[in-house]
Amino acid sequence: MSQESLPQLRLVLAVSLDGRLAPADGGAAQLGGAGDRRVLEESLAWADGCLIGAETLRLHGTTCLIRAPDLLEQRHRAGFPPQPAALVVSRSGQIPGQLPFFQQPIDRWLLAPSSAAPLPGQASGQSQGQAPGFQRHLPLEPWPCLLSRLAAEGLKRLLVLGGARLAASLLREALIDELQLTLCPQVLGGPHSWVPLQEACAGSHWRLQEMRPLDGDELMLRYARHGP
Ligand SMILES: NC(=O)c1ccc[n+]([C@@H]2O[C@H](COP(=O)([O-])OP(=O)(O)OC[C@H]3O[C@@H](n4cnc5c(N)ncnc54)[C@H](OP(=O)(O)O)[C@@H]3O)[C@@H](O)[C@H]2O)c1
């Protein structure tokens, strides 16, 4: 699979100074402040679509939307839809139908095995592509095949919104091109490292592209993959 046929992937996370993406007791983490919100929205404005781990969606109930008028205007002028598509990644296919996510004004895609358990409200025998609340349902395939299919569908720039398990599965295969971390001035401890503790990512190297101090003593760092 050639690199050209794959979309560009940017992982965006808010992390504590000790590299945690959630407090020790887990749950729906909100680490970043207003500065982080702005750089997150700038990345959303860059993207054609966002990959979201099913657990992050189940915990938060919604996905992030662009609210800043200048970024909405920028997308409008470029001929893009107001919001990037939201692509939920799941092996189980268990996304509760009552989540407010299903009321958000976005295009929703489900990336799950064709054999995943039926979604709430899904009639038995309902065909692929008709998961309720989702406009599209693509079967899970190995990442390079799936990403190449997404690129062919016009999703050339993908934001990876986490969480850690989704991010790790892409890092492991060296498929993340850019890493954007907002360092938040907290030390959290606990097990929720942004790369799961049991993961080995084979010593990837990154080159600094941008460093921006943000309000609230936060610092945005953006790195591009340098190898391998
Ligand atoms: N600080 C931040 O910027 C930030 C950002 C995002 C999330 N978070 C936090 O991160 C935590 C959640 O992260 P997490 O690591 O537990 O979960 P996660 O990565 O959000 O979701 C894990 C689930 O996603 C699906 N999944 C992940 N990788 C997959 C793959 N390669 N193929 C198929 N399905 C895949 C599976 O869904 P099924 O179970 O449905 O099979 C898996 O159980 C929460 O505390 C959240 O608040 C923080």
The ligand as an ORCA input file, in Angstrom:
! r2SCAN-3c Opt
* xyz 0 1
  N      -7.333     14.051     27.092
  C      -7.775     13.838     25.867
  O      -7.460     14.583     24.915
  C      -8.663     12.672     25.612
  C      -9.122     12.410     24.310
  C      -9.922     11.290     24.107
  C     -10.242     10.463     25.163
  N      -9.800     10.755     26.401
  C     -10.100      9.868     27.531
  O      -9.627      8.577     27.195
  C     -10.422      7.613     27.895
  C     -10.940      6.589     26.883
  O      -9.849      6.019     26.212
  P      -9.708      4.439     26.035
  O      -8.320      4.172     25.595
  O     -10.213      3.768     27.256
  O     -10.774      4.108     24.906
  P     -10.926      4.527     23.361
  O      -9.635      4.359     22.629
  O     -11.651      5.809     23.270
  O     -11.966      3.410     22.897
  C     -11.633      2.046     22.989
  C     -12.675      1.310     22.183
  O     -12.632      1.774     20.833
  C     -12.743      0.678     19.944
  N     -11.440      0.528     19.311
  C     -10.265      1.097     19.655
  N      -9.302      0.740     18.800
  C      -9.874     -0.045     17.898
  C      -9.408     -0.725     16.757
  N      -8.132     -0.641     16.358
  N     -10.269     -1.461     16.052
  C     -11.547     -1.541     16.432
  N     -12.073     -0.923     17.513
  C     -11.230     -0.194     18.222
  C     -13.161     -0.498     20.798
  O     -14.582     -0.345     20.899
  P     -15.630     -1.452     21.374
  O     -15.432     -1.570     22.852
  O     -16.973     -0.870     21.013
  O     -15.316     -2.701     20.615
  C     -12.446     -0.192     22.106
  O     -12.982     -0.851     23.227
  C     -11.526      8.384     28.577
  O     -11.122      8.631     29.915
  C     -11.556      9.687     27.790
  O     -12.098     10.764     28.543
  C      -9.012     11.848     26.653
*
